[in-house]
Amino acid sequence: MAEWHDVVTSRTQTERDAQARSEPAQRDHERRMVAEHYENDPEIFSLVLDSRLTYSTGIFERADDSLEVAQDRKMRRIARLLDIQPGERVFDAGCGWGSVMLDLAEHTGGRFQGVTLSARQREVLLARARDKGVADRVEVDLMHIDDAQLAPESLDAVVFSGSIVHMHDRAGVYGRVARALKPGGRLLVSDCCFPRVPRGNTESAATHYIFVTALGYCRLLSLSEELGVIEGAGLDVLHTQDLTSSYALTLERWIDNVRTHRAQIEARAPGFARVLQAYMTVARLSFAKRTALEYLVLAAKGRARIGEIPDAALGARS
Ligand SMILES: C[S@@+](CC[C@H](N)C(=O)[O-])C[C@H]1O[C@@H](n2cnc3c(N)ncnc32)[C@H](O)[C@@H]1O
């Protein structure tokens, strides 16, 4: 029988290079290459992102929504889909500066464990957790997700917001978190995909610039492949939502902020404003033309408790 990683297409040379490495070598590659971007001065990201430091798409309902409104809507949607109850355990895989974790910690009585590859993100997250008075329910480890000790059936929910594309071994990662979920546990993924039938050149210099030069390592699957690996890990897909237009608008707001604060960014990291503007501009165009797509996916291990009437809770509007 074919393994899941055999039926996922490698669309770029970077992925084929990853495929040729041993698993430990690829893990080290991701640790080093991906961390570099997120180790930049957090002040820079606070000039570009919303007040929660969300480094993933917001949800726009109107083209003139502010970034803050769109990111607030995203958080409310995640909270509604995950429906975290007091004492429930949530694992944030690729937690960044804590956008999702800290919002859920403030609005629910859950307990949170995150991992990031960036020591500076960890420091910022822990400081923000203390400021918000939720530090006793929030833990963050500086580690690759493969090194996280996840006991079988110990988690109620797992979140990957803008992080799964940095992880080459999708079958391994989803398999591990699926085993760690309790029966009824929920998995939420918010990230980018390629269309199943390529539109444009996935090996272009512009794609390489985003995937390697700017962000270190990225692997985009098609939605059907991503869902296939999630199902292959034994989870049921409950819901998907297309957020491609929302990501184009999110990137438009980030680019405006880079332009506005260019001098301050350059003073902190010479050359970094140009990297941000270049990769965000290519990404925005890709989402605007739908040569890249953005989805929110909710899956569960067996029968999930999502509100009293799951179908209503899953309705696309926030
Ligand atoms: C684009 S940021 C998203 C941050 C946050 N989830 C959000 O939505 O604001 C990607 C995050 O994933 C983390 N990450 C990427 N690959 C990882 C890995 N293999 N193990 C742990 N964290 C990882 C990075 O360190 C970074 O914090």
Ligand as a Chemical Component Dictionary entry (heavy atoms), coordinates in Angstrom:
data_LIG
# 
_chem_comp.id                   LIG 
_chem_comp.type                 NON-POLYMER 
_chem_comp.pdbx_formal_charge   0 
_chem_comp.three_letter_code    LIG 
# 
loop_
_chem_comp_atom.comp_id 
_chem_comp_atom.atom_id 
_chem_comp_atom.alt_atom_id 
_chem_comp_atom.type_symbol 
_chem_comp_atom.charge 
_chem_comp_atom.model_Cartn_x 
_chem_comp_atom.model_Cartn_y 
_chem_comp_atom.model_Cartn_z 
_chem_comp_atom.pdbx_ordinal 
LIG C1  C1  C 0  4.127  32.286 10.056 1  
LIG S1  S1  S 1  4.520  31.981 11.739 2  
LIG C2  C2  C 0  2.886  31.766 12.413 3  
LIG C3  C3  C 0  2.818  32.144 13.871 4  
LIG C4  C4  C 0  1.464  32.017 14.542 5  
LIG N1  N1  N 0  0.951  30.673 14.495 6  
LIG C5  C5  C 0  0.466  32.995 13.966 7  
LIG O1  O1  O 0  -0.474 32.581 13.259 8  
LIG O2  O2  O -1 0.611  34.177 14.263 9  
LIG C6  C6  C 0  5.193  30.317 11.700 10 
LIG C7  C7  C 0  5.624  29.781 13.062 11 
LIG O3  O3  O 0  5.872  28.382 12.957 12 
LIG C8  C8  C 0  7.053  28.062 13.673 13 
LIG N2  N2  N 0  7.575  26.808 13.100 14 
LIG C9  C9  C 0  7.837  26.543 11.808 15 
LIG N3  N3  N 0  8.276  25.278 11.662 16 
LIG C10 C10 C 0  8.299  24.731 12.899 17 
LIG C11 C11 C 0  8.675  23.454 13.405 18 
LIG N4  N4  N 0  9.094  22.485 12.595 19 
LIG N5  N5  N 0  8.564  23.228 14.725 20 
LIG C12 C12 C 0  8.127  24.209 15.559 21 
LIG N6  N6  N 0  7.747  25.440 15.139 22 
LIG C13 C13 C 0  7.841  25.696 13.821 23 
LIG C14 C14 C 0  7.948  29.269 13.477 24 
LIG O4  O4  O 0  8.964  29.307 14.464 25 
LIG C15 C15 C 0  6.909  30.381 13.630 26 
LIG O5  O5  O 0  6.705  30.625 14.995 27 
# 
loop_
_chem_comp_bond.comp_id 
_chem_comp_bond.atom_id_1 
_chem_comp_bond.atom_id_2 
_chem_comp_bond.value_order 
_chem_comp_bond.pdbx_ordinal 
LIG C1  S1  SING 1  
LIG S1  C2  SING 2  
LIG S1  C6  SING 3  
LIG C2  C3  SING 4  
LIG C3  C4  SING 5  
LIG C4  N1  SING 6  
LIG C4  C5  SING 7  
LIG C5  O1  DOUB 8  
LIG C5  O2  SING 9  
LIG C6  C7  SING 10 
LIG C7  O3  SING 11 
LIG C7  C15 SING 12 
LIG O3  C8  SING 13 
LIG C8  N2  SING 14 
LIG C8  C14 SING 15 
LIG N2  C9  SING 16 
LIG N2  C13 SING 17 
LIG C9  N3  DOUB 18 
LIG N3  C10 SING 19 
LIG C10 C11 SING 20 
LIG C10 C13 DOUB 21 
LIG C11 N4  SING 22 
LIG C11 N5  DOUB 23 
LIG N5  C12 SING 24 
LIG C12 N6  DOUB 25 
LIG N6  C13 SING 26 
LIG C14 O4  SING 27 
LIG C14 C15 SING 28 
LIG C15 O5  SING 29 
# 
